[in-house]
Amino acid sequence: MLPPKVKLLCLFLLLAPILALAQINPQFNPIPPSHGINSPNPLNAHNIKYDNIEPQKQKFHLFLPDTTGSYPLVVFIHGGGFTGGSPNAAYGTASRRADIKYFLENGYAYASFGYRLIATNQPDPDGVIKCLSDSKRALQFVRYYASDLKIDPERIALTGGSAGAGTSLWLGTRPNMADPGASDPVLRESTRVCAVVLNGSQSTYDLYRWETEIFDNFDGMGTNYTLDSMVNLLGYQRASNFYGGLDSIYQIIHDPALIQYRQDVDMLYHLSSDDPPIYISSYSPAVHPGQDLFHHSFHGREIQDVALAANVSEVKADIPALSINTTNGESKNDFVIRHLSSCVSVASAPPTNSSLQATAASLSSAGTALRVAPNPASDHVVLSWPETAIRTVEMYAISGQLVRQFPGNFLPILDLSTDGLAPGIYVLRVISEAGALRSQKVVIE
């Protein structure tokens, strides 16, 4: 039999990875007065690690108006073609420094995400999904540690330029990537956000769609821009590494694994009506795709057209080369603030009955906001409002008609299987024993 001290040591070693996740202590430092930020006590913390695979890349910077509140968060994701760049890009130009100042002075936190890059001088076995997945984890990390980071995990918006814009669009359009059964609690967090702002975004990372749709008939005379032309422009190694290594660029059309890969990184494929509002800026003056392959105005137009066809709640676009401007004079920053001021993003889990208890457990430890999962839902939803007892839950049709009422002694899992609810959008109105009220939209499929 092991001595008691040895038992305690073994127990500590077993629990250490879990305990290590319980709290972080970012080192916030005052932002110098020379930056001219007019907020009570502007602070920043640099190089906060969110993973350990390549920690010099998997880090972010955070800027706060103060440390006395819980601030909505604007996330900036840098560009660089997935082969360069760092979170330092957030303050690398006067306009980006002005963005930080603007948000801090209006009471919003600002973060700049870094991520691993695609190799350029050797084969890369992972490709672009590695970069996208890093930003996904960074988003989940800031939600999990929201209390330590002084942010409101329910009010997060994404913005970025070029590859960072494409990453923001990928995160904004993918169904919730929370994994309620994950052993790593960070991965149980929602990836849904309140708004997405795109600056020079790519429309999709399925490059075959660039040939067959985005640049098909680009000159109005039946000409398209082929994959071969793209490879000649990019260089074969870079094009191959984008998908983790290819024998031929046309392998992406025939290989089942690469067909799935293309779908996984295809933002246009994943666009749907429950995605967040989108603001598109596409300022490239290029005419021929080869002049600006990654930022051509046709990318912005395609995002706009597909988002509108998918009935995304709001789509604004400014694409001067195509004489498109539907912004009504609203700036990108004002668009972000408008949506963050009114939005509560739904931290839902994938709709699988086998994960109900894990969903409830992850929600109950996720803070004080009302959370609903899965969303969209079919035959159940799981509610969590951890800070208080619940008196009643009312469910309203979007027209305002009360369709169901649940008493306060219900289980966290609300059974909708016998209600015969028509597919559509409903509002859950949750009232606490103390009289506090929270509301949340839920989509019934």
FIMI-647294 format. One record per residue (C-alpha): z, y, x. Coordinates in steps of 0.001 Angstrom, whole numbers, plus 500000, padded with zeros to 6 digits. Layout:
<sites>
+--------+--------+--------+
:      w :      v :      u :
+--------+--------+--------+
:      Z :      Y :      X :
...
+--------+--------+--------+
</sites>
This chain:
<sites>
+--------+--------+--------+
:      w :      v :      u :
+--------+--------+--------+
: 500000 : 500000 : 500000 :
: 499115 : 503467 : 501284 :
: 501997 : 505839 : 502090 :
: 502391 : 508759 : 499614 :
: 501174 : 511350 : 502140 :
: 498005 : 509337 : 502776 :
: 497433 : 509027 : 499027 :
: 497751 : 512786 : 498637 :
: 495325 : 513351 : 501506 :
: 492784 : 510978 : 499957 :
: 493155 : 512692 : 496591 :
: 492648 : 516093 : 498195 :
: 489503 : 514902 : 499972 :
: 488129 : 513568 : 496695 :
: 488863 : 516784 : 494847 :
: 487868 : 519180 : 497610 :
: 484213 : 519538 : 496541 :
: 485325 : 520314 : 492980 :
: 488070 : 522712 : 494052 :
: 485652 : 524485 : 496351 :
: 483511 : 525360 : 493344 :
: 486362 : 526813 : 491319 :
: 486286 : 530293 : 492816 :
: 484502 : 532442 : 495347 :
: 485708 : 535618 : 496986 :
: 482750 : 537872 : 497736 :
: 483549 : 540676 : 500128 :
: 482703 : 543913 : 498348 :
: 482344 : 547054 : 500448 :
: 481922 : 550659 : 499318 :
: 478359 : 551945 : 499206 :
: 478335 : 555033 : 501456 :
: 478333 : 558423 : 499675 :
: 475104 : 559238 : 501529 :
: 473303 : 556930 : 499074 :
: 474090 : 559451 : 496342 :
: 475091 : 556910 : 493693 :
: 477001 : 558704 : 490955 :
: 479221 : 555902 : 489642 :
: 483025 : 555577 : 489902 :
: 483232 : 553238 : 492884 :
: 479839 : 551759 : 493830 :
: 480165 : 548564 : 495861 :
: 477992 : 545898 : 497367 :
: 478394 : 542393 : 498769 :
: 475698 : 540959 : 501025 :
: 474588 : 537419 : 501833 :
: 476459 : 535531 : 499124 :
: 475417 : 531887 : 499548 :
: 474410 : 529921 : 496447 :
: 473407 : 526668 : 498177 :
: 473668 : 524950 : 501562 :
: 470248 : 523368 : 502111 :
: 468928 : 526399 : 504000 :
: 471761 : 528920 : 503613 :
: 470110 : 531658 : 505671 :
: 467531 : 531852 : 502856 :
: 469611 : 530710 : 499860 :
: 471652 : 533864 : 499482 :
: 471716 : 537056 : 497452 :
: 472994 : 540621 : 497575 :
: 475013 : 542122 : 494728 :
: 475552 : 545782 : 493846 :
: 478226 : 546900 : 491353 :
: 479043 : 550229 : 489701 :
: 482733 : 549338 : 490161 :
: 484953 : 546227 : 490079 :
: 486870 : 547129 : 486927 :
: 484489 : 545660 : 484364 :
: 482103 : 542862 : 483505 :
: 478656 : 544343 : 483973 :
: 475248 : 543324 : 482590 :
: 473078 : 542183 : 485483 :
: 469568 : 543094 : 486597 :
: 468156 : 540503 : 489015 :
: 465422 : 541460 : 491477 :
: 463377 : 538638 : 493063 :
: 461340 : 539591 : 496122 :
: 457660 : 538939 : 496722 :
: 455808 : 537817 : 499825 :
: 453466 : 535108 : 498593 :
: 456300 : 532559 : 498856 :
: 455741 : 532599 : 502622 :
: 457716 : 535727 : 503540 :
: 460236 : 538277 : 502360 :
: 463995 : 538382 : 501865 :
: 466585 : 539852 : 499491 :
: 466633 : 542931 : 501740 :
: 463404 : 543938 : 499982 :
: 465572 : 545295 : 497142 :
: 466313 : 548390 : 499195 :
: 463277 : 548332 : 501480 :
: 461473 : 551196 : 499713 :
: 462538 : 554481 : 498165 :
: 461492 : 553334 : 494683 :
: 463611 : 550191 : 494861 :
: 466608 : 552101 : 496165 :
: 466082 : 554449 : 493229 :
: 466172 : 551421 : 490885 :
: 469547 : 550330 : 492278 :
: 470894 : 553854 : 491898 :
: 469553 : 554110 : 488325 :
: 471133 : 550879 : 487145 :
: 474486 : 551408 : 488856 :
: 474761 : 554912 : 487417 :
: 474111 : 553501 : 483957 :
: 476792 : 550824 : 484290 :
: 474642 : 547817 : 485237 :
: 475035 : 545446 : 488176 :
: 472048 : 544676 : 490385 :
: 471366 : 541529 : 492428 :
: 468598 : 540611 : 494850 :
: 467842 : 536900 : 495219 :
: 466537 : 535186 : 498340 :
: 464979 : 531721 : 498397 :
: 463457 : 529159 : 500744 :
: 459851 : 529810 : 501732 :
: 456767 : 527625 : 501954 :
: 455950 : 526664 : 505545 :
: 452805 : 528205 : 507026 :
: 452500 : 526576 : 510450 :
: 453208 : 522967 : 509462 :
: 452971 : 520734 : 506380 :
: 455450 : 521522 : 503605 :
: 456423 : 518475 : 501501 :
: 457865 : 520492 : 498613 :
: 455603 : 523428 : 497869 :
: 456183 : 526285 : 495467 :
: 458591 : 524369 : 493216 :
: 461152 : 524653 : 496033 :
: 461042 : 528452 : 495860 :
: 461192 : 528533 : 492068 :
: 464063 : 526050 : 491928 :
: 466091 : 528124 : 494377 :
: 465917 : 531166 : 492096 :
: 466861 : 528927 : 489179 :
: 469977 : 527789 : 491019 :
: 470819 : 531347 : 492074 :
: 470681 : 532399 : 488411 :
: 472948 : 529511 : 487411 :
: 475276 : 530281 : 490322 :
: 475854 : 533898 : 489254 :
: 476563 : 532678 : 485726 :
: 479064 : 530077 : 486880 :
: 480877 : 532580 : 489103 :
: 480437 : 535520 : 486725 :
: 484147 : 536336 : 486698 :
: 484351 : 536537 : 490504 :
: 481129 : 538547 : 490660 :
: 482207 : 540975 : 487906 :
: 479126 : 540356 : 485769 :
: 478518 : 539551 : 482108 :
: 476858 : 536105 : 482145 :
: 475375 : 536628 : 478676 :
: 473396 : 539750 : 479602 :
: 470990 : 539124 : 482459 :
: 467439 : 540422 : 482937 :
: 464906 : 539446 : 485612 :
: 462449 : 541587 : 487519 :
: 460375 : 541207 : 490644 :
: 457124 : 541943 : 492399 :
: 454247 : 539583 : 493125 :
: 455768 : 536147 : 493823 :
: 459107 : 537498 : 492578 :
: 457445 : 538555 : 489336 :
: 455856 : 535121 : 488980 :
: 459247 : 533525 : 489581 :
: 460805 : 535783 : 486951 :
: 458094 : 534753 : 484499 :
: 458624 : 531067 : 485332 :
: 462361 : 531358 : 484696 :
: 461790 : 533360 : 481534 :
: 459287 : 530964 : 480004 :
: 460749 : 527582 : 480903 :
: 462921 : 525952 : 478220 :
: 466571 : 526066 : 479170 :
: 466986 : 524116 : 482400 :
: 470750 : 523628 : 482049 :
: 471804 : 520056 : 482799 :
: 475056 : 519467 : 480877 :
: 475597 : 516089 : 482537 :
: 475224 : 517330 : 486117 :
: 478044 : 516573 : 488533 :
: 477521 : 520047 : 490004 :
: 478930 : 522478 : 487417 :
: 476579 : 525234 : 488591 :
: 473639 : 523209 : 487251 :
: 475212 : 523056 : 483790 :
: 474664 : 526790 : 483337 :
: 471940 : 528280 : 481173 :
: 468720 : 529657 : 482635 :
: 467830 : 531773 : 479598 :
: 467744 : 535558 : 480002 :
: 467470 : 538720 : 477916 :
: 464298 : 540299 : 479319 :
: 461658 : 539882 : 482028 :
: 459878 : 542724 : 483845 :
: 456810 : 541852 : 485914 :
: 455204 : 543911 : 488674 :
: 451900 : 542451 : 489877 :
: 452712 : 538965 : 488632 :
: 450585 : 535862 : 488837 :
: 449885 : 534426 : 485398 :
: 450402 : 530786 : 486339 :
: 450872 : 528616 : 489418 :
: 448383 : 526088 : 488104 :
: 445574 : 527197 : 490405 :
: 443023 : 525149 : 488487 :
: 443564 : 527484 : 485547 :
: 442645 : 530362 : 487865 :
: 439201 : 528776 : 488251 :
: 438697 : 527629 : 484675 :
: 440382 : 530457 : 482737 :
: 441780 : 533456 : 484627 :
: 438655 : 534154 : 486709 :
: 436089 : 532337 : 484599 :
: 433217 : 534750 : 483909 :
: 435090 : 537458 : 485813 :
: 431975 : 539583 : 486175 :
: 430728 : 539182 : 482593 :
: 427670 : 537332 : 483897 :
: 428978 : 533776 : 483787 :
: 430410 : 533701 : 487305 :
: 433784 : 532114 : 488043 :
: 435936 : 532058 : 491145 :
: 436308 : 528469 : 492311 :
: 439099 : 526533 : 493962 :
: 436877 : 526187 : 497029 :
: 436599 : 529966 : 497199 :
: 440372 : 530295 : 496943 :
: 440908 : 527770 : 499747 :
: 438436 : 529647 : 501940 :
: 440368 : 532853 : 501302 :
: 443875 : 531414 : 501737 :
: 443196 : 528848 : 504459 :
: 443500 : 525128 : 503791 :
: 447028 : 524658 : 505163 :
: 448470 : 527346 : 502909 :
: 446628 : 526083 : 499844 :
: 447686 : 522495 : 500583 :
: 451317 : 523424 : 501175 :
: 451451 : 525235 : 497836 :
: 451582 : 521821 : 496129 :
: 453460 : 519944 : 498833 :
: 450482 : 518623 : 500793 :
: 446981 : 517609 : 499681 :
: 444130 : 515499 : 501010 :
: 441718 : 517742 : 499109 :
: 442263 : 520751 : 496866 :
: 440584 : 518833 : 494036 :
: 443307 : 516190 : 494268 :
: 445266 : 518436 : 491892 :
: 442783 : 517558 : 489140 :
: 442988 : 513761 : 489485 :
: 446421 : 512838 : 490862 :
: 448854 : 512263 : 487932 :
: 451825 : 513497 : 489968 :
: 450005 : 516723 : 490847 :
: 448828 : 517199 : 487269 :
: 452504 : 517072 : 486260 :
: 453386 : 519415 : 489125 :
: 450794 : 521919 : 487886 :
: 452280 : 521792 : 484406 :
: 455798 : 522263 : 485751 :
: 454767 : 525519 : 487457 :
: 452454 : 526746 : 484678 :
: 454110 : 529735 : 483019 :
: 451309 : 530084 : 480462 :
: 451856 : 526509 : 479305 :
: 455558 : 527134 : 478720 :
: 455277 : 530490 : 476911 :
: 456775 : 530222 : 473414 :
: 458164 : 532386 : 470635 :
: 461792 : 532029 : 471782 :
: 461065 : 533493 : 475232 :
: 462586 : 536863 : 476154 :
: 460750 : 540183 : 475782 :
: 458231 : 540813 : 478564 :
: 457103 : 544028 : 480261 :
: 453926 : 543624 : 482332 :
: 452812 : 546057 : 485048 :
: 449544 : 545161 : 486759 :
: 448212 : 548022 : 488857 :
: 445620 : 546332 : 491075 :
: 442248 : 548147 : 491011 :
: 440405 : 545073 : 492355 :
: 437134 : 544093 : 490679 :
: 436268 : 540867 : 492501 :
: 439056 : 538222 : 492543 :
: 438665 : 537877 : 496308 :
: 439747 : 541500 : 496708 :
: 443238 : 540788 : 495307 :
: 443586 : 537153 : 494332 :
: 447313 : 537247 : 493563 :
: 447598 : 540587 : 491765 :
: 444265 : 540983 : 489993 :
: 444531 : 542702 : 486623 :
: 443223 : 539577 : 484893 :
: 446588 : 537934 : 485583 :
: 448395 : 540641 : 483644 :
: 445892 : 540489 : 480805 :
: 446256 : 536717 : 480534 :
: 450057 : 536930 : 480384 :
: 449809 : 539554 : 477665 :
: 447283 : 537612 : 475593 :
: 449109 : 534294 : 475780 :
: 452518 : 535876 : 475108 :
: 451172 : 537674 : 472039 :
: 449532 : 534475 : 470793 :
: 452865 : 532663 : 471272 :
: 454657 : 535322 : 469162 :
: 457036 : 536437 : 471907 :
: 459310 : 539008 : 470253 :
: 458068 : 541961 : 472333 :
: 455279 : 542282 : 474885 :
: 454530 : 545566 : 476656 :
: 451751 : 545957 : 479191 :
: 450437 : 548622 : 481538 :
: 447148 : 547497 : 483122 :
: 445150 : 550606 : 484075 :
: 442080 : 548764 : 485433 :
: 441520 : 547286 : 481970 :
: 442585 : 550428 : 480051 :
: 445558 : 548562 : 478577 :
: 448784 : 550465 : 477942 :
: 451101 : 549394 : 475136 :
: 454320 : 550795 : 476637 :
: 454511 : 553875 : 474391 :
: 455798 : 555756 : 477407 :
: 458819 : 553520 : 477943 :
: 459595 : 552878 : 481596 :
: 460369 : 549432 : 482968 :
: 463978 : 550381 : 483658 :
: 464507 : 551803 : 480182 :
: 462998 : 548607 : 478732 :
: 465546 : 546563 : 480681 :
: 468496 : 548684 : 479580 :
: 467387 : 548651 : 475939 :
: 467302 : 544871 : 475855 :
: 470442 : 544325 : 477919 :
: 472368 : 546690 : 475654 :
: 471625 : 544576 : 472579 :
: 471016 : 541055 : 473861 :
: 473246 : 538039 : 474118 :
: 471271 : 535292 : 475826 :
: 471920 : 531796 : 474532 :
: 473488 : 529464 : 477081 :
: 472203 : 526298 : 475473 :
: 471706 : 522781 : 476770 :
: 468725 : 520471 : 476329 :
: 468796 : 518899 : 472844 :
: 469853 : 515332 : 473622 :
: 472479 : 513605 : 471472 :
: 473753 : 511622 : 474445 :
: 474913 : 514832 : 476128 :
: 476969 : 516317 : 473265 :
: 480390 : 515850 : 474818 :
: 479204 : 517078 : 478224 :
: 477677 : 520085 : 476484 :
: 480953 : 520879 : 474738 :
: 482883 : 520493 : 477987 :
: 480565 : 522762 : 479945 :
: 480588 : 525398 : 477216 :
: 484354 : 525392 : 476835 :
: 484782 : 526288 : 480513 :
: 482068 : 528915 : 480588 :
: 483909 : 532126 : 479736 :
: 484736 : 534184 : 476674 :
: 481338 : 534722 : 475047 :
: 480148 : 532770 : 472018 :
: 477757 : 530047 : 473097 :
: 475496 : 527780 : 471064 :
: 473756 : 524616 : 472229 :
: 471205 : 523155 : 471941 :
: 468950 : 526008 : 470973 :
: 466386 : 525296 : 469554 :
: 468274 : 522643 : 467569 :
: 467351 : 519846 : 465197 :
: 470339 : 517959 : 463773 :
: 473365 : 519558 : 465467 :
: 474688 : 522523 : 467367 :
: 477715 : 522819 : 469646 :
: 479737 : 526043 : 469457 :
: 482152 : 527458 : 471971 :
: 484193 : 530647 : 471779 :
: 487017 : 529723 : 474153 :
: 489243 : 532760 : 474008 :
: 490408 : 532399 : 470393 :
: 490796 : 530074 : 467415 :
: 487927 : 530074 : 464909 :
: 488587 : 530684 : 461215 :
: 485118 : 530110 : 459799 :
: 481426 : 529871 : 460683 :
: 478729 : 531178 : 458357 :
: 475057 : 530372 : 458702 :
: 472492 : 532851 : 457358 :
: 468734 : 532682 : 456949 :
: 466895 : 535470 : 458715 :
: 466418 : 537043 : 455268 :
: 470203 : 537476 : 455026 :
: 470887 : 534628 : 452569 :
: 474043 : 532562 : 453262 :
: 472916 : 528927 : 453576 :
: 476021 : 527147 : 454897 :
: 479696 : 527789 : 455587 :
: 481900 : 525731 : 457917 :
: 485714 : 525831 : 457677 :
: 487783 : 526573 : 460763 :
: 488961 : 523003 : 461243 :
: 485480 : 521741 : 462104 :
: 484775 : 519967 : 465382 :
: 482833 : 521959 : 468002 :
: 479773 : 519926 : 466975 :
: 478246 : 521193 : 463712 :
: 476296 : 518463 : 461920 :
: 473106 : 519865 : 460401 :
: 471419 : 516529 : 459733 :
: 472163 : 516510 : 455989 :
: 471417 : 520173 : 455305 :
: 467685 : 519927 : 454855 :
: 467234 : 523279 : 456574 :
: 463674 : 524511 : 456840 :
: 462497 : 525161 : 460398 :
: 463023 : 528772 : 461369 :
: 465456 : 531315 : 462778 :
: 469037 : 531449 : 461493 :
: 472093 : 533502 : 462400 :
: 475512 : 531957 : 463019 :
: 478373 : 534357 : 462217 :
: 481647 : 533185 : 463772 :
: 484955 : 534759 : 462723 :
: 488204 : 534223 : 464628 :
: 491691 : 533863 : 463171 :
: 492412 : 537358 : 464498 :
: 489417 : 538772 : 462646 :
: 487084 : 539159 : 465638 :
: 483432 : 538427 : 464966 :
: 480513 : 537129 : 467027 :
: 476938 : 536443 : 465897 :
: 474236 : 534369 : 467536 :
: 470693 : 533413 : 466609 :
: 469735 : 529737 : 466522 :
: 466261 : 528244 : 466061 :
: 466022 : 525133 : 463847 :
: 463032 : 522931 : 464629 :
+--------+--------+--------+
</sites>
